[in-house]
Amino acid sequence: MTQRFDLAVVGAGIVGLAAALAGARRGLRVAVIDRDTQANGASVRNFGFITVSGQERASMWARARRTRDVWCEVAAAAGIPLVHTGLWMIVRRPESVAVLREFLATEMGAGCRLLSPAQARGRCPQLAAPQLSAVLESTVEVRVESREAIPRLAAWLARAHGVTFMRSTAVERIEPPAVHTSRGVVHANRVAVCPGDDFNTLYAERLGGYALTRCKLQMLRLASPGFRLPGALMSDLGLGRYLGYAELPAARALKARLAEEQPEQLENGVHLIVVQSADGSLVVGDSHHYAPTPDPFAHEAVDRLILDEFRAALGVEPPPTIERWVGTYASAGDRHVLIDAPQPGVRVAIITTGAGASTGFAVGEELIASLIDTGDAAA
Ligand SMILES: Cc1cc2nc3c(=O)[nH]c(=O)nc-3n(C[C@H](O)[C@H](O)[C@H](O)COP(=O)(O)OP(=O)(O)OC[C@H]3O[C@@H](n4cnc5c(N)ncnc54)[C@H](O)[C@@H]3O)c2cc1C
């Protein structure tokens, strides 16, 4: 029997759930369709780190601030713990301190301040790196435990907003208002396609016109170090990679020095993020390798580069590794977000950089606004 909805969302990752929330808040009757039985994509493989500081100036920074605010609202309503707040950029080079000072002088420095090594060690004595030069303390980040947060968000959307979830159901074809699935036809005047890094199933020809590829990341979970981190930790390498810092003029000198001193990390797209879970264990990453179909293997040499940076930045031996995994996300050299309109009443939304947890709710709102505010719907 055909089921009828105002909005069908393809994909139950963070972008699909964000679109479902935005649609439900606009009064639409929403169905979310996903081919997997439970969340399994990038949205549960990430750090759960909602990063504001360091997002590209202007649009991504604004999206991140909006998304952080929605996470805070939703977390309280859906029973999703904010595992920790804040970010410490722990840096060990004078060129990095210059970038941090320049960052603080911009509008993006709101909620951030510079700590001296003594101030930082006063708060977290375990930071033992002898070269520690300064810490940027940002108070504007939050972190969720994605593997728990995404299922709780979906359960809350069903409970509080009446969203229908159709799992183990692949969407094969869309002929608005008919959405053809592996388990029958769903009828919806509006369709939001949020396929993550699958560009080959729906609208493959159209998406082929964009310069899309996929990025593979290696991730580790380490045993608890026996102390609480003051927030998420990042290091000098992050200043060379995150565009909110890396596009500042002062970053040129830092990038030149990193290229000389850490070429292997740069070749493998390694930079350091360390976040802590409720049980004290640490999620540590990551690396970046780009290919249309990246290999599925976690390479020991890459893990070693990540752990070398952990050792250098924190000045402590990494605790034992207790879990390893890889993840992939969509990537494009020329944009961070793609919202396309392949047919009347249909939008495809793909976040083409590793920032879906940080910008997803804002992108979901943009997607729904572009469907509703333009009056675009299938006949
Ligand atoms: C290791 C790793 C670490 C990261 N760390 C961070 C971080 O700390 N902070 C941050 O902001 N971002 C981070 N990211 C990026 C972020 O996780 C992604 O940008 C985001 O999860 C993408 O969400 P999505 O909903 O588009 O994709 P996904 O989570 O991959 O969801 C897409 C869903 O669509 C479904 N689907 C696709 N096609 C169909 C179809 N035809 N029919 C039915 N279902 C379909 C899939 O089954 C899947 O469930 C990280 C990513 C990775 C991999």
The ligand as an SDF file (V2000), in Angstrom:
LIG
                    3D

 53 58  0  0  0  0  0  0  0  0999 V2000
   35.8990    9.4310   10.8330 C   0  0  0  0  0  0  0  0  0  0  0  0
   35.1170   10.7010   10.6740 C   0  0  0  0  0  0  0  0  0  0  0  0
   35.2710   11.7250   11.6130 C   0  0  0  0  0  0  0  0  0  0  0  0
   34.5420   12.9020   11.4650 C   0  0  0  0  0  0  0  0  0  0  0  0
   34.5640   13.8250   12.4610 N   0  0  0  0  0  0  0  0  0  0  0  0
   33.7270   14.8860   12.4300 C   0  0  0  0  0  0  0  0  0  0  0  0
   33.5910   15.7420   13.5160 C   0  0  0  0  0  0  0  0  0  0  0  0
   34.1800   15.5520   14.5900 O   0  0  0  0  0  0  0  0  0  0  0  0
   32.8200   16.8460   13.3850 N   0  0  0  0  0  0  0  0  0  0  0  0
   32.0990   17.0740   12.2630 C   0  0  0  0  0  0  0  0  0  0  0  0
   31.4100   18.0710   12.1750 O   0  0  0  0  0  0  0  0  0  0  0  0
   32.1180   16.2090   11.2400 N   0  0  0  0  0  0  0  0  0  0  0  0
   32.8960   15.1240   11.2860 C   0  0  0  0  0  0  0  0  0  0  0  0
   32.9250   14.2350   10.2680 N   0  0  0  0  0  0  0  0  0  0  0  0
   32.0580   14.4730    9.0950 C   0  0  0  0  0  0  0  0  0  0  0  0
   30.6290   14.0720    9.3820 C   0  0  0  0  0  0  0  0  0  0  0  0
   30.5880   12.8540   10.0980 O   0  0  0  0  0  0  0  0  0  0  0  0
   29.8660   13.9670    8.0520 C   0  0  0  0  0  0  0  0  0  0  0  0
   29.9780   15.2050    7.3650 O   0  0  0  0  0  0  0  0  0  0  0  0
   28.3930   13.6690    8.2730 C   0  0  0  0  0  0  0  0  0  0  0  0
   28.2340   12.5790    9.1420 O   0  0  0  0  0  0  0  0  0  0  0  0
   27.6940   13.3920    6.9530 C   0  0  0  0  0  0  0  0  0  0  0  0
   26.3560   13.0930    7.2760 O   0  0  0  0  0  0  0  0  0  0  0  0
   25.3540   12.5040    6.1880 P   0  0  0  0  0  0  0  0  0  0  0  0
   24.0380   12.4020    6.8280 O   0  0  0  0  0  0  0  0  0  0  0  0
   25.4930   13.3050    4.9450 O   0  0  0  0  0  0  0  0  0  0  0  0
   25.9970   11.0810    5.8150 O   0  0  0  0  0  0  0  0  0  0  0  0
   25.8600    9.6330    6.4830 P   0  0  0  0  0  0  0  0  0  0  0  0
   25.9950    9.6940    7.9560 O   0  0  0  0  0  0  0  0  0  0  0  0
   26.8400    8.7900    5.7440 O   0  0  0  0  0  0  0  0  0  0  0  0
   24.3880    9.1810    6.1630 O   0  0  0  0  0  0  0  0  0  0  0  0
   23.9360    8.9410    4.8600 C   0  0  0  0  0  0  0  0  0  0  0  0
   22.8400    7.9010    4.9490 C   0  0  0  0  0  0  0  0  0  0  0  0
   22.1720    7.8200    3.7070 O   0  0  0  0  0  0  0  0  0  0  0  0
   21.8150    6.4640    3.4910 C   0  0  0  0  0  0  0  0  0  0  0  0
   21.5670    6.2960    2.0620 N   0  0  0  0  0  0  0  0  0  0  0  0
   22.3470    6.7160    1.0360 C   0  0  0  0  0  0  0  0  0  0  0  0
   21.7600    6.4250   -0.1410 N   0  0  0  0  0  0  0  0  0  0  0  0
   20.5820    5.8040    0.1460 C   0  0  0  0  0  0  0  0  0  0  0  0
   19.5320    5.2530   -0.6520 C   0  0  0  0  0  0  0  0  0  0  0  0
   19.5640    5.3190   -1.9860 N   0  0  0  0  0  0  0  0  0  0  0  0
   18.4760    4.6890   -0.0250 N   0  0  0  0  0  0  0  0  0  0  0  0
   18.4180    4.6390    1.3210 C   0  0  0  0  0  0  0  0  0  0  0  0
   19.3860    5.1390    2.1240 N   0  0  0  0  0  0  0  0  0  0  0  0
   20.4580    5.7190    1.5390 C   0  0  0  0  0  0  0  0  0  0  0  0
   22.9990    5.6880    4.0410 C   0  0  0  0  0  0  0  0  0  0  0  0
   22.6270    4.3520    4.3520 O   0  0  0  0  0  0  0  0  0  0  0  0
   23.3760    6.5080    5.2640 C   0  0  0  0  0  0  0  0  0  0  0  0
   22.7480    6.0280    6.4410 O   0  0  0  0  0  0  0  0  0  0  0  0
   33.6700   13.0570   10.3580 C   0  0  0  0  0  0  0  0  0  0  0  0
   33.5400   12.0270    9.4260 C   0  0  0  0  0  0  0  0  0  0  0  0
   34.2400   10.8550    9.5760 C   0  0  0  0  0  0  0  0  0  0  0  0
   34.0640    9.7520    8.5790 C   0  0  0  0  0  0  0  0  0  0  0  0
  1  2  1  0
  2  3  1  0
  2 52  2  0
  3  4  2  0
  4  5  1  0
  4 50  1  0
  5  6  2  0
  6  7  1  0
  6 13  1  0
  7  8  2  0
  7  9  1  0
  9 10  1  0
 10 11  2  0
 10 12  1  0
 12 13  2  0
 13 14  1  0
 14 15  1  0
 14 50  1  0
 15 16  1  0
 16 17  1  0
 16 18  1  0
 18 19  1  0
 18 20  1  0
 20 21  1  0
 20 22  1  0
 22 23  1  0
 23 24  1  0
 24 25  2  0
 24 26  1  0
 24 27  1  0
 27 28  1  0
 28 29  2  0
 28 30  1  0
 28 31  1  0
 31 32  1  0
 32 33  1  0
 33 34  1  0
 33 48  1  0
 34 35  1  0
 35 36  1  0
 35 46  1  0
 36 37  1  0
 36 45  1  0
 37 38  2  0
 38 39  1  0
 39 40  1  0
 39 45  2  0
 40 41  1  0
 40 42  2  0
 42 43  1  0
 43 44  2  0
 44 45  1  0
 46 47  1  0
 46 48  1  0
 48 49  1  0
 50 51  2  0
 51 52  1  0
 52 53  1  0
M  END
$$$$
